[in-house]
Amino acid sequence: MWDRISNSFELARSSWDVLRRDKKFVVFPIASAIGCTLVLATFALPLAVVALRGGMQMQANGHPPWWTYIVAFAFYFCNYFVIVFCNAALISCALMSFAGEEPTLGDGFRAAGARMPQILAWALVSATVGVVLKAIENAHERGGEIISAILGTAWTVVTFFVVPVLVVEKVGPFDAIRRSIDLLKRTWGEALVGHWGLGLFMFLLMLPGFLAFGLAFAVLSVSVPAGVGLIVLAIVYLLACGAISSAMNTIFLAALYQYASYKTVPLGFDRHIIEGAFQPRNARRMI
């Protein structure tokens, strides 16, 4: 177990090195966050007006009105489209970087645009799954939440490699799911362990922001302007860390996809570390 955590941390550090070498990659998660915020505002403001006018009263069975599921589907679709489009752009740039090229932001967005049919189809499937999970959650107050959480986790796992598959292999959503499952089976799911290292790496990176928050509340009792300033700095720092974390996760995913699919080590990653991440458990015990 310790070897897996150690390897996953090294993979996270390699992802960090790639991002540090191509700092512009962080623009993609920032663009995704801005796009998702605009989508949220587009849906939230009209719904707030409807709610204030009493148009969102619960039905007799305690469930929301039927039309809210249509709105939820449209929201999920737009939201997933923004996220997948920006992730596809970053994955495209990461794969170019792994090949020794120097991609621009335009290269990434053009590559994602060339996969527009696949991205739209995947956003449609994801939105459908999102609405179904929400309906299950609303069906039963406690049991629905548990079932929805389990199914949502399973969905996240089996679709782990879907976006890079869509980008590289230009297949439809269901073929992409089958391909993602196949890659997970062939790697014994070891790729998922890497998120432990990413989580630990990002916790250490975000720690100064958390400490700044704690210090800010202590300073507030002495100087309000200084305390507020510290809070603003901490928020900005943590938001920047969030963008970095998202970029690192996507770079990590692209690297694992490249190795799992083609057995070629991405530029900037250590061969022994990435090979160890994909080594079957039995083989590891024999070594």
C-alpha positions in Angstrom: 0.0 0.0 0.0 2.8 2.4 0.9 4.5 1.7 -2.5 1.2 2.6 -4.3 0.8 5.9 -2.4 4.5 6.8 -3.0 4.2 6.0 -6.7 1.0 8.0 -6.9 2.6 11.0 -5.2 5.5 10.8 -7.7 3.0 10.8 -10.6 1.4 13.9 -9.1 4.7 15.6 -8.9 5.4 14.7 -12.6 2.0 16.3 -13.5 3.0 19.3 -11.5 6.3 19.5 -13.5 4.4 19.3 -16.8 2.1 22.1 -15.7 5.0 24.2 -14.4 6.7 23.8 -17.8 3.5 24.8 -19.7 1.8 27.2 -17.3 -0.8 28.2 -19.9 -2.5 24.9 -19.4 -4.1 26.3 -16.3 -6.2 28.6 -18.5 -8.4 25.7 -19.5 -9.8 25.0 -16.0 -10.2 28.7 -15.5 -12.2 29.0 -18.7 -14.2 25.9 -17.6 -15.0 27.6 -14.2 -16.0 30.9 -15.9 -18.2 29.0 -18.4 -19.9 26.9 -15.6 -20.5 30.1 -13.6 -22.2 31.7 -16.6 -24.3 28.6 -17.1 -25.3 28.6 -13.5 -26.3 32.2 -13.6 -28.3 31.7 -16.8 -30.4 29.0 -15.1 -30.4 30.3 -11.5 -31.7 33.8 -12.1 -34.9 32.8 -14.0 -35.6 30.0 -11.5 -35.2 32.5 -8.7 -37.8 34.7 -10.3 -40.2 31.7 -10.8 -39.7 30.7 -7.2 -40.4 34.2 -5.9 -43.7 34.1 -7.8 -44.7 30.8 -6.3 -44.2 28.7 -9.4 -42.0 26.1 -7.8 -44.3 24.7 -5.1 -43.9 21.0 -4.3 -46.4 18.5 -5.5 -48.7 16.7 -3.1 -46.2 13.7 -2.9 -43.4 16.1 -1.8 -41.6 15.9 -5.1 -40.6 18.9 -7.2 -42.7 19.8 -10.3 -42.2 17.6 -13.4 -40.8 20.5 -15.4 -37.9 21.0 -13.1 -36.4 17.7 -14.5 -36.4 19.2 -18.0 -34.7 22.3 -16.6 -32.2 20.1 -14.7 -31.5 18.2 -17.9 -30.8 21.4 -19.9 -28.5 22.7 -17.0 -26.6 19.4 -16.8 -26.2 19.3 -20.6 -24.8 22.8 -20.8 -22.6 22.4 -17.7 -21.1 19.0 -18.9 -20.5 20.5 -22.4 -18.4 23.3 -20.9 -16.4 21.0 -18.7 -15.8 18.3 -21.3 -14.9 20.8 -24.0 -12.3 22.5 -21.8 -11.0 19.1 -20.5 -10.7 17.8 -24.1 -8.8 21.0 -25.1 -6.3 20.4 -22.2 -5.9 16.7 -22.9 -5.1 17.5 -26.5 -2.5 20.0 -25.4 -1.1 17.6 -22.8 -0.7 14.8 -25.4 1.0 17.2 -27.8 3.4 18.2 -25.0 4.1 14.5 -24.2 5.2 14.1 -27.8 7.7 17.0 -27.5 5.6 19.6 -29.2 4.8 23.1 -27.9 1.0 23.5 -28.2 -0.8 26.8 -27.9 -4.1 27.5 -26.3 -5.6 27.8 -29.8 -4.3 24.3 -30.6 -6.2 22.9 -27.7 -9.5 24.7 -28.4 -9.2 23.8 -32.1 -8.6 20.1 -31.2 -11.7 20.1 -28.9 -13.7 21.9 -31.6 -12.8 19.1 -34.1 -14.4 16.6 -31.6 -17.6 18.6 -31.2 -20.0 15.7 -32.3 -18.4 13.4 -29.7 -18.4 16.0 -27.0 -22.0 16.9 -27.6 -23.0 13.2 -27.6 -21.1 12.7 -24.3 -22.7 15.8 -22.7 -26.1 14.4 -23.7 -25.4 11.0 -22.1 -23.9 12.6 -19.0 -26.9 14.9 -18.6 -29.3 11.9 -18.9 -27.4 10.0 -16.2 -27.3 13.1 -14.0 -31.1 13.6 -14.2 -31.7 9.9 -13.6 -29.5 10.0 -10.5 -31.3 13.1 -9.3 -34.7 11.4 -9.8 -33.5 8.4 -7.8 -32.3 10.7 -5.0 -35.7 12.4 -4.9 -37.7 9.2 -5.0 -36.8 8.2 -1.4 -35.5 10.7 1.2 -32.7 8.5 2.7 -32.4 5.4 0.5 -32.5 7.4 -2.7 -29.5 9.4 -1.6 -27.5 6.3 -0.8 -28.4 4.5 -4.0 -27.7 7.7 -6.1 -24.3 8.1 -4.4 -23.3 4.5 -5.1 -24.5 4.6 -8.7 -22.8 8.0 -9.2 -19.5 6.7 -7.9 -19.7 3.6 -10.1 -20.4 5.8 -13.1 -17.4 8.0 -12.3 -15.2 4.9 -12.2 -16.3 3.3 -15.4 -16.1 6.5 -17.3 -12.6 7.4 -16.0 -10.9 7.3 -19.4 -13.9 8.5 -21.5 -12.7 12.0 -22.3 -9.2 11.1 -23.6 -10.8 8.2 -25.6 -13.2 10.7 -27.2 -10.3 13.0 -28.0 -7.9 10.5 -29.5 -10.1 7.7 -30.8 -13.1 9.8 -32.1 -15.7 7.2 -31.0 -19.2 7.6 -29.8 -20.1 7.8 -26.1 -21.0 4.1 -25.6 -17.9 2.8 -27.4 -15.9 5.3 -25.2 -17.5 3.8 -22.1 -16.6 0.2 -23.2 -13.1 1.4 -24.1 -12.7 3.1 -20.7 -13.8 -0.1 -18.9 -11.4 -2.2 -21.0 -8.5 0.1 -20.0 -9.4 -0.1 -16.4 -9.6 -3.9 -16.6 -6.2 -4.2 -18.2 -4.6 -2.0 -15.6 -6.4 -3.6 -12.7 -7.8 -0.2 -11.9 -4.4 1.0 -10.6 -4.8 4.3 -12.4 -7.4 5.3 -9.9 -4.9 5.1 -7.0 -3.0 8.0 -8.5 -5.7 10.4 -7.1 -4.5 9.6 -3.6 -1.1 11.2 -4.5 -2.8 14.1 -6.3 -5.0 14.7 -3.2 -2.0 14.7 -0.9 0.0 16.9 -3.2 -2.9 19.4 -3.5 -3.5 19.4 0.3 0.1 20.4 0.9 -0.1 23.1 -1.8 -3.4 24.5 -0.3 -2.1 24.4 3.3 -0.8 28.0 3.3 -4.3 29.1 2.2 -5.9 27.3 5.1 -3.3 28.7 7.5 -3.9 32.2 6.1 -7.6 31.8 6.9 -6.9 30.9 10.5 -4.5 33.8 10.9 -7.0 36.2 9.3 -9.6 35.5 12.0 -7.0 36.1 14.7 -5.9 39.3 13.0 -9.6 40.5 12.7 -9.7 41.2 16.4 -6.8 43.5 16.2 -7.2 45.1 12.7 -10.3 44.6 10.5 -8.7 45.9 7.3 -5.7 43.6 7.7 -7.9 40.6 8.6 -10.2 41.2 5.6 -7.1 41.6 3.3 -5.8 38.2 4.5 -9.1 36.6 3.9 -9.2 37.9 0.3 -5.6 36.7 -0.3 -6.5 33.3 1.1 -9.6 33.0 -1.1 -7.6 34.1 -4.2 -4.8 31.6 -3.4 -7.3 28.7 -2.8 -9.1 29.5 -6.1 -5.7 29.4 -7.9 -5.0 26.1 -6.2 -8.3 24.8 -7.4 -7.5 25.7 -11.0 -4.0 24.1 -10.6 -5.6 20.9 -9.1 -8.0 20.6 -12.0 -5.2 21.0 -14.6 -3.0 18.5 -12.8 -5.8 15.9 -12.7 -6.4 16.3 -16.4 -2.7 16.1 -17.3 -2.4 13.0 -15.0 -5.4 11.4 -16.8 -3.9 12.1 -20.2 -0.5 10.6 -19.2 -2.2 7.4 -17.8 -4.3 7.1 -21.0 -1.3 7.4 -23.2 0.6 4.7 -21.3 -2.4 2.4 -20.9 -3.2 2.6 -24.6 0.2 2.7 -26.3 2.7 1.7 -23.6 4.7 4.9 -24.3 5.9 6.9 -21.3 4.8 10.6 -21.6 7.6 13.1 -21.8 8.2 14.5 -18.2 7.2 11.2 -16.4 9.5 8.7 -14.9 9.4 5.3 -16.7 9.8 3.2 -13.5 7.1 5.2 -11.7 4.5 5.0 -14.3 5.2 1.4 -15.1 4.9 0.6 -11.4 1.5 2.3 -11.3 0.2 -0.2 -14.0 1.9 -3.3 -12.8 -0.6 -6.0 -11.7 -0.7 -6.8 -8.0 0.4 -10.4 -8.5 3.4 -9.4 -10.5 4.3 -6.8 -7.9 4.3 -9.5 -5.2 6.6 -11.7 -7.2 9.1 -8.8 -7.6 
